[in-house]
């Protein structure tokens, strides 16, 4: 059995898609881990983790991608 630390557990996830209302072509989101750290990503099935933006801003990382 494997144990996961708070930094490995996703406590919440925010997902965005668009600009189309159905069958969106762009997907992005932010995972919030149990220790409070954030991890921005793009993609839906094959997620590509992004580098945090200036001052550790996850939203800026998604906007800049």
mmJSON file of the N, C-alpha and C atoms, coordinates in Angstrom:
{"data_MODEL":{"atom_site":{
"group_PDB":["ATOM","ATOM","ATOM","ATOM","ATOM","ATOM","ATOM","ATOM","ATOM","ATOM","ATOM","ATOM","ATOM","ATOM","ATOM","ATOM","ATOM","ATOM","ATOM","ATOM","ATOM","ATOM","ATOM","ATOM","ATOM","ATOM","ATOM","ATOM","ATOM","ATOM","ATOM","ATOM","ATOM","ATOM","ATOM","ATOM","ATOM","ATOM","ATOM","ATOM","ATOM","ATOM","ATOM","ATOM","ATOM","ATOM","ATOM","ATOM","ATOM","ATOM","ATOM","ATOM","ATOM","ATOM","ATOM","ATOM","ATOM","ATOM","ATOM","ATOM","ATOM","ATOM","ATOM","ATOM","ATOM","ATOM","ATOM","ATOM","ATOM","ATOM","ATOM","ATOM","ATOM","ATOM","ATOM","ATOM","ATOM","ATOM","ATOM","ATOM","ATOM","ATOM","ATOM","ATOM","ATOM","ATOM","ATOM","ATOM","ATOM","ATOM","ATOM","ATOM","ATOM","ATOM","ATOM","ATOM","ATOM","ATOM","ATOM","ATOM","ATOM","ATOM","ATOM","ATOM","ATOM","ATOM","ATOM","ATOM","ATOM","ATOM","ATOM","ATOM","ATOM","ATOM","ATOM","ATOM","ATOM","ATOM","ATOM","ATOM","ATOM","ATOM","ATOM","ATOM","ATOM","ATOM","ATOM","ATOM","ATOM","ATOM","ATOM","ATOM","ATOM","ATOM","ATOM","ATOM","ATOM","ATOM","ATOM","ATOM","ATOM","ATOM","ATOM","ATOM","ATOM","ATOM","ATOM","ATOM","ATOM","ATOM","ATOM","ATOM","ATOM","ATOM","ATOM","ATOM","ATOM","ATOM","ATOM","ATOM","ATOM","ATOM","ATOM","ATOM","ATOM","ATOM","ATOM","ATOM","ATOM","ATOM","ATOM","ATOM","ATOM","ATOM","ATOM","ATOM","ATOM","ATOM","ATOM","ATOM","ATOM","ATOM","ATOM","ATOM","ATOM","ATOM","ATOM","ATOM","ATOM","ATOM","ATOM","ATOM","ATOM","ATOM","ATOM"],
"id":[1,2,3,4,5,6,7,8,9,10,11,12,13,14,15,16,17,18,19,20,21,22,23,24,25,26,27,28,29,30,31,32,33,34,35,36,37,38,39,40,41,42,43,44,45,46,47,48,49,50,51,52,53,54,55,56,57,58,59,60,61,62,63,64,65,66,67,68,69,70,71,72,73,74,75,76,77,78,79,80,81,82,83,84,85,86,87,88,89,90,91,92,93,94,95,96,97,98,99,100,101,102,103,104,105,106,107,108,109,110,111,112,113,114,115,116,117,118,119,120,121,122,123,124,125,126,127,128,129,130,131,132,133,134,135,136,137,138,139,140,141,142,143,144,145,146,147,148,149,150,151,152,153,154,155,156,157,158,159,160,161,162,163,164,165,166,167,168,169,170,171,172,173,174,175,176,177,178,179,180,181,182,183,184,185,186,187,188,189,190,191,192,193,194,195],
"type_symbol":["N","C","C","N","C","C","N","C","C","N","C","C","N","C","C","N","C","C","N","C","C","N","C","C","N","C","C","N","C","C","N","C","C","N","C","C","N","C","C","N","C","C","N","C","C","N","C","C","N","C","C","N","C","C","N","C","C","N","C","C","N","C","C","N","C","C","N","C","C","N","C","C","N","C","C","N","C","C","N","C","C","N","C","C","N","C","C","N","C","C","N","C","C","N","C","C","N","C","C","N","C","C","N","C","C","N","C","C","N","C","C","N","C","C","N","C","C","N","C","C","N","C","C","N","C","C","N","C","C","N","C","C","N","C","C","N","C","C","N","C","C","N","C","C","N","C","C","N","C","C","N","C","C","N","C","C","N","C","C","N","C","C","N","C","C","N","C","C","N","C","C","N","C","C","N","C","C","N","C","C","N","C","C","N","C","C","N","C","C","N","C","C","N","C","C"],
"label_atom_id":["N","CA","C","N","CA","C","N","CA","C","N","CA","C","N","CA","C","N","CA","C","N","CA","C","N","CA","C","N","CA","C","N","CA","C","N","CA","C","N","CA","C","N","CA","C","N","CA","C","N","CA","C","N","CA","C","N","CA","C","N","CA","C","N","CA","C","N","CA","C","N","CA","C","N","CA","C","N","CA","C","N","CA","C","N","CA","C","N","CA","C","N","CA","C","N","CA","C","N","CA","C","N","CA","C","N","CA","C","N","CA","C","N","CA","C","N","CA","C","N","CA","C","N","CA","C","N","CA","C","N","CA","C","N","CA","C","N","CA","C","N","CA","C","N","CA","C","N","CA","C","N","CA","C","N","CA","C","N","CA","C","N","CA","C","N","CA","C","N","CA","C","N","CA","C","N","CA","C","N","CA","C","N","CA","C","N","CA","C","N","CA","C","N","CA","C","N","CA","C","N","CA","C","N","CA","C","N","CA","C","N","CA","C","N","CA","C","N","CA","C","N","CA","C","N","CA","C"],
"label_alt_id":[null,null,null,null,null,null,null,null,null,null,null,null,null,null,null,null,null,null,null,null,null,null,null,null,null,null,null,null,null,null,null,null,null,null,null,null,null,null,null,null,null,null,null,null,null,null,null,null,null,null,null,null,null,null,null,null,null,null,null,null,null,null,null,null,null,null,null,null,null,null,null,null,null,null,null,null,null,null,null,null,null,null,null,null,null,null,null,null,null,null,null,null,null,null,null,null,null,null,null,null,null,null,null,null,null,null,null,null,null,null,null,null,null,null,null,null,null,null,null,null,null,null,null,null,null,null,null,null,null,null,null,null,null,null,null,null,null,null,null,null,null,null,null,null,null,null,null,null,null,null,null,null,null,null,null,null,null,null,null,null,null,null,null,null,null,null,null,null,null,null,null,null,null,null,null,null,null,null,null,null,null,null,null,null,null,null,null,null,null,null,null,null,null,null,null],
"label_comp_id":["UNK","UNK","UNK","UNK","UNK","UNK","UNK","UNK","UNK","UNK","UNK","UNK","UNK","UNK","UNK","UNK","UNK","UNK","UNK","UNK","UNK","UNK","UNK","UNK","UNK","UNK","UNK","UNK","UNK","UNK","UNK","UNK","UNK","UNK","UNK","UNK","UNK","UNK","UNK","UNK","UNK","UNK","UNK","UNK","UNK","UNK","UNK","UNK","UNK","UNK","UNK","UNK","UNK","UNK","UNK","UNK","UNK","UNK","UNK","UNK","UNK","UNK","UNK","UNK","UNK","UNK","UNK","UNK","UNK","UNK","UNK","UNK","UNK","UNK","UNK","UNK","UNK","UNK","UNK","UNK","UNK","UNK","UNK","UNK","UNK","UNK","UNK","UNK","UNK","UNK","UNK","UNK","UNK","UNK","UNK","UNK","UNK","UNK","UNK","UNK","UNK","UNK","UNK","UNK","UNK","UNK","UNK","UNK","UNK","UNK","UNK","UNK","UNK","UNK","UNK","UNK","UNK","UNK","UNK","UNK","UNK","UNK","UNK","UNK","UNK","UNK","UNK","UNK","UNK","UNK","UNK","UNK","UNK","UNK","UNK","UNK","UNK","UNK","UNK","UNK","UNK","UNK","UNK","UNK","UNK","UNK","UNK","UNK","UNK","UNK","UNK","UNK","UNK","UNK","UNK","UNK","UNK","UNK","UNK","UNK","UNK","UNK","UNK","UNK","UNK","UNK","UNK","UNK","UNK","UNK","UNK","UNK","UNK","UNK","UNK","UNK","UNK","UNK","UNK","UNK","UNK","UNK","UNK","UNK","UNK","UNK","UNK","UNK","UNK","UNK","UNK","UNK","UNK","UNK","UNK"],
"label_asym_id":["A","A","A","A","A","A","A","A","A","A","A","A","A","A","A","A","A","A","A","A","A","A","A","A","A","A","A","A","A","A","A","A","A","A","A","A","A","A","A","A","A","A","A","A","A","A","A","A","A","A","A","A","A","A","A","A","A","A","A","A","A","A","A","A","A","A","A","A","A","A","A","A","A","A","A","A","A","A","A","A","A","A","A","A","A","A","A","A","A","A","A","A","A","A","A","A","A","A","A","A","A","A","A","A","A","A","A","A","A","A","A","A","A","A","A","A","A","A","A","A","A","A","A","A","A","A","A","A","A","A","A","A","A","A","A","A","A","A","A","A","A","A","A","A","A","A","A","A","A","A","A","A","A","A","A","A","A","A","A","A","A","A","A","A","A","A","A","A","A","A","A","A","A","A","A","A","A","A","A","A","A","A","A","A","A","A","A","A","A","A","A","A","A","A","A"],
"label_entity_id":["1","1","1","1","1","1","1","1","1","1","1","1","1","1","1","1","1","1","1","1","1","1","1","1","1","1","1","1","1","1","1","1","1","1","1","1","1","1","1","1","1","1","1","1","1","1","1","1","1","1","1","1","1","1","1","1","1","1","1","1","1","1","1","1","1","1","1","1","1","1","1","1","1","1","1","1","1","1","1","1","1","1","1","1","1","1","1","1","1","1","1","1","1","1","1","1","1","1","1","1","1","1","1","1","1","1","1","1","1","1","1","1","1","1","1","1","1","1","1","1","1","1","1","1","1","1","1","1","1","1","1","1","1","1","1","1","1","1","1","1","1","1","1","1","1","1","1","1","1","1","1","1","1","1","1","1","1","1","1","1","1","1","1","1","1","1","1","1","1","1","1","1","1","1","1","1","1","1","1","1","1","1","1","1","1","1","1","1","1","1","1","1","1","1","1"],
"label_seq_id":[1,1,1,2,2,2,3,3,3,4,4,4,5,5,5,6,6,6,7,7,7,8,8,8,9,9,9,10,10,10,11,11,11,12,12,12,13,13,13,14,14,14,15,15,15,16,16,16,17,17,17,18,18,18,19,19,19,20,20,20,21,21,21,22,22,22,23,23,23,24,24,24,25,25,25,26,26,26,27,27,27,28,28,28,29,29,29,30,30,30,31,31,31,32,32,32,33,33,33,34,34,34,35,35,35,36,36,36,37,37,37,38,38,38,39,39,39,40,40,40,41,41,41,42,42,42,43,43,43,44,44,44,45,45,45,46,46,46,47,47,47,48,48,48,49,49,49,50,50,50,51,51,51,52,52,52,53,53,53,54,54,54,55,55,55,56,56,56,57,57,57,58,58,58,59,59,59,60,60,60,61,61,61,62,62,62,63,63,63,64,64,64,65,65,65],
"pdbx_PDB_ins_code":[null,null,null,null,null,null,null,null,null,null,null,null,null,null,null,null,null,null,null,null,null,null,null,null,null,null,null,null,null,null,null,null,null,null,null,null,null,null,null,null,null,null,null,null,null,null,null,null,null,null,null,null,null,null,null,null,null,null,null,null,null,null,null,null,null,null,null,null,null,null,null,null,null,null,null,null,null,null,null,null,null,null,null,null,null,null,null,null,null,null,null,null,null,null,null,null,null,null,null,null,null,null,null,null,null,null,null,null,null,null,null,null,null,null,null,null,null,null,null,null,null,null,null,null,null,null,null,null,null,null,null,null,null,null,null,null,null,null,null,null,null,null,null,null,null,null,null,null,null,null,null,null,null,null,null,null,null,null,null,null,null,null,null,null,null,null,null,null,null,null,null,null,null,null,null,null,null,null,null,null,null,null,null,null,null,null,null,null,null,null,null,null,null,null,null],
"Cartn_x":[0.842,0.0,0.893,0.51,1.289,0.587,1.368,0.827,1.203,0.274,0.487,0.533,1.527,1.647,0.72,0.518,-0.367,0.048,1.353,1.824,1.495,1.117,0.767,-0.746,-1.531,-2.981,-3.612,-4.565,-5.29,-6.528,-6.575,-7.702,-8.836,-8.494,-9.493,-8.926,-9.83,-9.407,-10.348,-9.766,-10.531,-10.208,-11.245,-11.034,-11.772,-11.109,-11.673,-11.643,-12.614,-12.588,-13.264,-12.913,-13.549,-12.723,-13.073,-14.178,-15.537,-15.583,-16.851,-17.654,-18.981,-19.821,-19.845,-19.83,-19.809,-18.562,-18.024,-16.82,-15.691,-15.351,-14.311,-12.977,-12.215,-10.916,-9.766,-9.968,-8.9,-9.341,-8.44,-8.71,-7.518,-7.806,-6.757,-7.33,-6.462,-6.932,-5.828,-6.234,-5.306,-5.651,-4.667,-4.818,-4.325,-5.122,-4.731,-4.466,-3.228,-2.807,-3.13,-3.057,-3.371,-2.503,-1.283,-0.407,-0.571,-1.533,-1.802,-1.072,-0.197,0.516,-0.411,-0.108,-0.917,-0.072,-0.75,-0.074,-0.969,-0.614,-1.413,-1.083,-2.059,-1.84,-2.723,-2.353,-3.177,-3.389,-4.479,-4.799,-5.869,-6.459,-7.516,-7.073,-6.796,-6.35,-4.843,-4.125,-2.661,-2.322,-2.233,-1.962,-0.5,-0.281,1.078,1.161,1.989,2.15,2.909,2.438,3.048,3.905,4.872,5.668,4.809,4.935,4.184,4.605,3.666,3.938,4.73,4.863,5.587,4.931,5.726,5.25,4.467,4.718,4.041,2.574,2.184,0.78,0.384,-0.518,-0.952,-1.842,-2.667,-3.569,-2.761,-1.712,-0.871,-0.18,0.164,0.802,-0.154,-1.436,-2.423,-2.675,-2.783,-3.042,-1.887,-0.658,0.521,0.736,0.072,0.304,-0.46],
"Cartn_y":[-1.172,0.0,1.243,2.219,3.449,4.587,5.393,6.57,7.818,8.737,9.984,11.139,11.995,13.177,14.277,15.318,16.418,17.095,17.129,17.777,16.963,15.699,14.834,14.691,15.095,14.956,16.232,16.078,17.22,17.438,18.592,18.908,19.554,20.327,21.001,21.198,21.311,21.502,22.499,23.467,24.437,24.157,23.91,23.632,24.655,25.107,26.072,25.466,25.802,25.36,26.423,26.425,27.405,27.675,28.589,29.536,28.988,27.832,27.258,26.76,26.772,26.284,24.769,24.134,22.667,22.231,21.113,20.564,21.593,22.124,23.151,22.615,23.489,23.098,23.395,24.253,24.585,24.242,23.639,23.253,23.658,24.184,24.564,24.447,24.445,24.358,24.551,24.536,24.681,23.614,22.83,21.866,22.513,22.411,22.918,21.702,21.581,20.415,20.582,19.496,19.482,20.39,20.688,21.578,23.04,23.339,24.713,25.149,24.318,24.686,24.527,25.258,25.202,24.728,24.135,23.624,23.879,24.88,25.15,24.157,23.88,22.956,23.341,22.878,22.978,21.571,21.395,20.092,19.411,18.399,17.682,16.276,15.471,14.109,14.078,14.725,14.829,16.196,16.253,17.528,17.905,19.164,19.709,20.713,20.402,21.28,22.525,23.679,24.959,25.475,26.285,26.977,28.073,28.282,29.35,30.698,31.634,32.968,33.791,35.081,35.954,35.948,35.939,35.894,34.634,33.546,32.279,32.279,33.097,33.249,32.201,31.269,30.196,30.72,31.704,32.263,32.943,33.673,34.322,33.293,32.149,31.091,30.578,30.446,29.972,31.028,32.277,33.366,33.504,33.352,33.515,32.339,31.201,30.033,30.087],
"Cartn_z":[0.0,0.0,0.0,-0.77,-0.867,-0.127,0.517,1.21,0.42,0.325,-0.403,0.58,0.412,1.251,0.763,1.582,1.194,-0.11,-0.393,-1.62,-2.865,-2.71,-3.839,-4.03,-3.042,-3.113,-3.656,-4.553,-5.097,-4.236,-3.558,-2.688,-3.468,-4.502,-5.333,-6.731,-7.685,-9.076,-9.735,-10.435,-11.216,-12.675,-13.477,-14.89,-15.738,-16.79,-17.728,-19.119,-19.942,-21.329,-22.182,-23.454,-24.32,-25.542,-26.336,-26.188,-26.634,-27.268,-27.716,-26.514,-26.64,-25.543,-25.497,-26.651,-26.732,-27.474,-27.071,-27.694,-27.77,-26.632,-26.543,-27.05,-27.671,-28.223,-27.281,-26.303,-25.357,-23.946,-23.2,-21.822,-20.957,-19.782,-18.83,-17.423,-16.44,-15.068,-14.06,-12.805,-11.686,-10.656,-10.26,-9.179,-7.896,-6.84,-5.527,-4.656,-4.203,-3.435,-1.952,-1.214,0.21,1.051,0.583,1.337,0.943,0.038,-0.374,-1.621,-2.165,-3.386,-4.59,-5.665,-6.88,-8.047,-9.036,-10.221,-11.437,-12.268,-13.46,-14.572,-15.427,-16.538,-17.721,-18.896,-20.092,-20.625,-21.348,-21.896,-21.068,-21.67,-20.964,-20.601,-21.601,-21.349,-21.114,-21.99,-21.85,-21.279,-19.987,-19.327,-19.433,-19.685,-19.71,-18.562,-17.578,-16.418,-16.849,-16.401,-16.743,-15.597,-15.938,-14.921,-14.312,-13.007,-12.36,-12.913,-12.967,-13.474,-12.476,-12.761,-11.839,-10.459,-9.446,-8.053,-7.739,-8.48,-8.21,-8.579,-9.543,-9.94,-10.969,-10.583,-11.476,-12.592,-12.305,-13.32,-14.42,-14.064,-15.047,-15.953,-15.401,-16.196,-17.263,-16.931,-17.913,-18.971,-18.566,-19.517,-20.482,-20.013,-20.868,-21.823,-21.573,-22.433,-23.723],
"occupancy":[1.0,1.0,1.0,1.0,1.0,1.0,1.0,1.0,1.0,1.0,1.0,1.0,1.0,1.0,1.0,1.0,1.0,1.0,1.0,1.0,1.0,1.0,1.0,1.0,1.0,1.0,1.0,1.0,1.0,1.0,1.0,1.0,1.0,1.0,1.0,1.0,1.0,1.0,1.0,1.0,1.0,1.0,1.0,1.0,1.0,1.0,1.0,1.0,1.0,1.0,1.0,1.0,1.0,1.0,1.0,1.0,1.0,1.0,1.0,1.0,1.0,1.0,1.0,1.0,1.0,1.0,1.0,1.0,1.0,1.0,1.0,1.0,1.0,1.0,1.0,1.0,1.0,1.0,1.0,1.0,1.0,1.0,1.0,1.0,1.0,1.0,1.0,1.0,1.0,1.0,1.0,1.0,1.0,1.0,1.0,1.0,1.0,1.0,1.0,1.0,1.0,1.0,1.0,1.0,1.0,1.0,1.0,1.0,1.0,1.0,1.0,1.0,1.0,1.0,1.0,1.0,1.0,1.0,1.0,1.0,1.0,1.0,1.0,1.0,1.0,1.0,1.0,1.0,1.0,1.0,1.0,1.0,1.0,1.0,1.0,1.0,1.0,1.0,1.0,1.0,1.0,1.0,1.0,1.0,1.0,1.0,1.0,1.0,1.0,1.0,1.0,1.0,1.0,1.0,1.0,1.0,1.0,1.0,1.0,1.0,1.0,1.0,1.0,1.0,1.0,1.0,1.0,1.0,1.0,1.0,1.0,1.0,1.0,1.0,1.0,1.0,1.0,1.0,1.0,1.0,1.0,1.0,1.0,1.0,1.0,1.0,1.0,1.0,1.0,1.0,1.0,1.0,1.0,1.0,1.0],
"B_iso_or_equiv":[0.0,0.0,0.0,0.0,0.0,0.0,0.0,0.0,0.0,0.0,0.0,0.0,0.0,0.0,0.0,0.0,0.0,0.0,0.0,0.0,0.0,0.0,0.0,0.0,0.0,0.0,0.0,0.0,0.0,0.0,0.0,0.0,0.0,0.0,0.0,0.0,0.0,0.0,0.0,0.0,0.0,0.0,0.0,0.0,0.0,0.0,0.0,0.0,0.0,0.0,0.0,0.0,0.0,0.0,0.0,0.0,0.0,0.0,0.0,0.0,0.0,0.0,0.0,0.0,0.0,0.0,0.0,0.0,0.0,0.0,0.0,0.0,0.0,0.0,0.0,0.0,0.0,0.0,0.0,0.0,0.0,0.0,0.0,0.0,0.0,0.0,0.0,0.0,0.0,0.0,0.0,0.0,0.0,0.0,0.0,0.0,0.0,0.0,0.0,0.0,0.0,0.0,0.0,0.0,0.0,0.0,0.0,0.0,0.0,0.0,0.0,0.0,0.0,0.0,0.0,0.0,0.0,0.0,0.0,0.0,0.0,0.0,0.0,0.0,0.0,0.0,0.0,0.0,0.0,0.0,0.0,0.0,0.0,0.0,0.0,0.0,0.0,0.0,0.0,0.0,0.0,0.0,0.0,0.0,0.0,0.0,0.0,0.0,0.0,0.0,0.0,0.0,0.0,0.0,0.0,0.0,0.0,0.0,0.0,0.0,0.0,0.0,0.0,0.0,0.0,0.0,0.0,0.0,0.0,0.0,0.0,0.0,0.0,0.0,0.0,0.0,0.0,0.0,0.0,0.0,0.0,0.0,0.0,0.0,0.0,0.0,0.0,0.0,0.0,0.0,0.0,0.0,0.0,0.0,0.0],
"pdbx_formal_charge":[null,null,null,null,null,null,null,null,null,null,null,null,null,null,null,null,null,null,null,null,null,null,null,null,null,null,null,null,null,null,null,null,null,null,null,null,null,null,null,null,null,null,null,null,null,null,null,null,null,null,null,null,null,null,null,null,null,null,null,null,null,null,null,null,null,null,null,null,null,null,null,null,null,null,null,null,null,null,null,null,null,null,null,null,null,null,null,null,null,null,null,null,null,null,null,null,null,null,null,null,null,null,null,null,null,null,null,null,null,null,null,null,null,null,null,null,null,null,null,null,null,null,null,null,null,null,null,null,null,null,null,null,null,null,null,null,null,null,null,null,null,null,null,null,null,null,null,null,null,null,null,null,null,null,null,null,null,null,null,null,null,null,null,null,null,null,null,null,null,null,null,null,null,null,null,null,null,null,null,null,null,null,null,null,null,null,null,null,null,null,null,null,null,null,null],
"auth_seq_id":[1,1,1,2,2,2,3,3,3,4,4,4,5,5,5,6,6,6,7,7,7,8,8,8,9,9,9,10,10,10,11,11,11,12,12,12,13,13,13,14,14,14,15,15,15,16,16,16,17,17,17,18,18,18,19,19,19,20,20,20,21,21,21,22,22,22,23,23,23,24,24,24,25,25,25,26,26,26,27,27,27,28,28,28,29,29,29,30,30,30,31,31,31,32,32,32,33,33,33,34,34,34,35,35,35,36,36,36,37,37,37,38,38,38,39,39,39,40,40,40,41,41,41,42,42,42,43,43,43,44,44,44,45,45,45,46,46,46,47,47,47,48,48,48,49,49,49,50,50,50,51,51,51,52,52,52,53,53,53,54,54,54,55,55,55,56,56,56,57,57,57,58,58,58,59,59,59,60,60,60,61,61,61,62,62,62,63,63,63,64,64,64,65,65,65],
"auth_comp_id":["UNK","UNK","UNK","UNK","UNK","UNK","UNK","UNK","UNK","UNK","UNK","UNK","UNK","UNK","UNK","UNK","UNK","UNK","UNK","UNK","UNK","UNK","UNK","UNK","UNK","UNK","UNK","UNK","UNK","UNK","UNK","UNK","UNK","UNK","UNK","UNK","UNK","UNK","UNK","UNK","UNK","UNK","UNK","UNK","UNK","UNK","UNK","UNK","UNK","UNK","UNK","UNK","UNK","UNK","UNK","UNK","UNK","UNK","UNK","UNK","UNK","UNK","UNK","UNK","UNK","UNK","UNK","UNK","UNK","UNK","UNK","UNK","UNK","UNK","UNK","UNK","UNK","UNK","UNK","UNK","UNK","UNK","UNK","UNK","UNK","UNK","UNK","UNK","UNK","UNK","UNK","UNK","UNK","UNK","UNK","UNK","UNK","UNK","UNK","UNK","UNK","UNK","UNK","UNK","UNK","UNK","UNK","UNK","UNK","UNK","UNK","UNK","UNK","UNK","UNK","UNK","UNK","UNK","UNK","UNK","UNK","UNK","UNK","UNK","UNK","UNK","UNK","UNK","UNK","UNK","UNK","UNK","UNK","UNK","UNK","UNK","UNK","UNK","UNK","UNK","UNK","UNK","UNK","UNK","UNK","UNK","UNK","UNK","UNK","UNK","UNK","UNK","UNK","UNK","UNK","UNK","UNK","UNK","UNK","UNK","UNK","UNK","UNK","UNK","UNK","UNK","UNK","UNK","UNK","UNK","UNK","UNK","UNK","UNK","UNK","UNK","UNK","UNK","UNK","UNK","UNK","UNK","UNK","UNK","UNK","UNK","UNK","UNK","UNK","UNK","UNK","UNK","UNK","UNK","UNK"],
"auth_asym_id":["A","A","A","A","A","A","A","A","A","A","A","A","A","A","A","A","A","A","A","A","A","A","A","A","A","A","A","A","A","A","A","A","A","A","A","A","A","A","A","A","A","A","A","A","A","A","A","A","A","A","A","A","A","A","A","A","A","A","A","A","A","A","A","A","A","A","A","A","A","A","A","A","A","A","A","A","A","A","A","A","A","A","A","A","A","A","A","A","A","A","A","A","A","A","A","A","A","A","A","A","A","A","A","A","A","A","A","A","A","A","A","A","A","A","A","A","A","A","A","A","A","A","A","A","A","A","A","A","A","A","A","A","A","A","A","A","A","A","A","A","A","A","A","A","A","A","A","A","A","A","A","A","A","A","A","A","A","A","A","A","A","A","A","A","A","A","A","A","A","A","A","A","A","A","A","A","A","A","A","A","A","A","A","A","A","A","A","A","A","A","A","A","A","A","A"],
"auth_atom_id":["N","CA","C","N","CA","C","N","CA","C","N","CA","C","N","CA","C","N","CA","C","N","CA","C","N","CA","C","N","CA","C","N","CA","C","N","CA","C","N","CA","C","N","CA","C","N","CA","C","N","CA","C","N","CA","C","N","CA","C","N","CA","C","N","CA","C","N","CA","C","N","CA","C","N","CA","C","N","CA","C","N","CA","C","N","CA","C","N","CA","C","N","CA","C","N","CA","C","N","CA","C","N","CA","C","N","CA","C","N","CA","C","N","CA","C","N","CA","C","N","CA","C","N","CA","C","N","CA","C","N","CA","C","N","CA","C","N","CA","C","N","CA","C","N","CA","C","N","CA","C","N","CA","C","N","CA","C","N","CA","C","N","CA","C","N","CA","C","N","CA","C","N","CA","C","N","CA","C","N","CA","C","N","CA","C","N","CA","C","N","CA","C","N","CA","C","N","CA","C","N","CA","C","N","CA","C","N","CA","C","N","CA","C","N","CA","C","N","CA","C","N","CA","C","N","CA","C"],
"pdbx_PDB_model_num":[1,1,1,1,1,1,1,1,1,1,1,1,1,1,1,1,1,1,1,1,1,1,1,1,1,1,1,1,1,1,1,1,1,1,1,1,1,1,1,1,1,1,1,1,1,1,1,1,1,1,1,1,1,1,1,1,1,1,1,1,1,1,1,1,1,1,1,1,1,1,1,1,1,1,1,1,1,1,1,1,1,1,1,1,1,1,1,1,1,1,1,1,1,1,1,1,1,1,1,1,1,1,1,1,1,1,1,1,1,1,1,1,1,1,1,1,1,1,1,1,1,1,1,1,1,1,1,1,1,1,1,1,1,1,1,1,1,1,1,1,1,1,1,1,1,1,1,1,1,1,1,1,1,1,1,1,1,1,1,1,1,1,1,1,1,1,1,1,1,1,1,1,1,1,1,1,1,1,1,1,1,1,1,1,1,1,1,1,1,1,1,1,1,1,1]
}}}
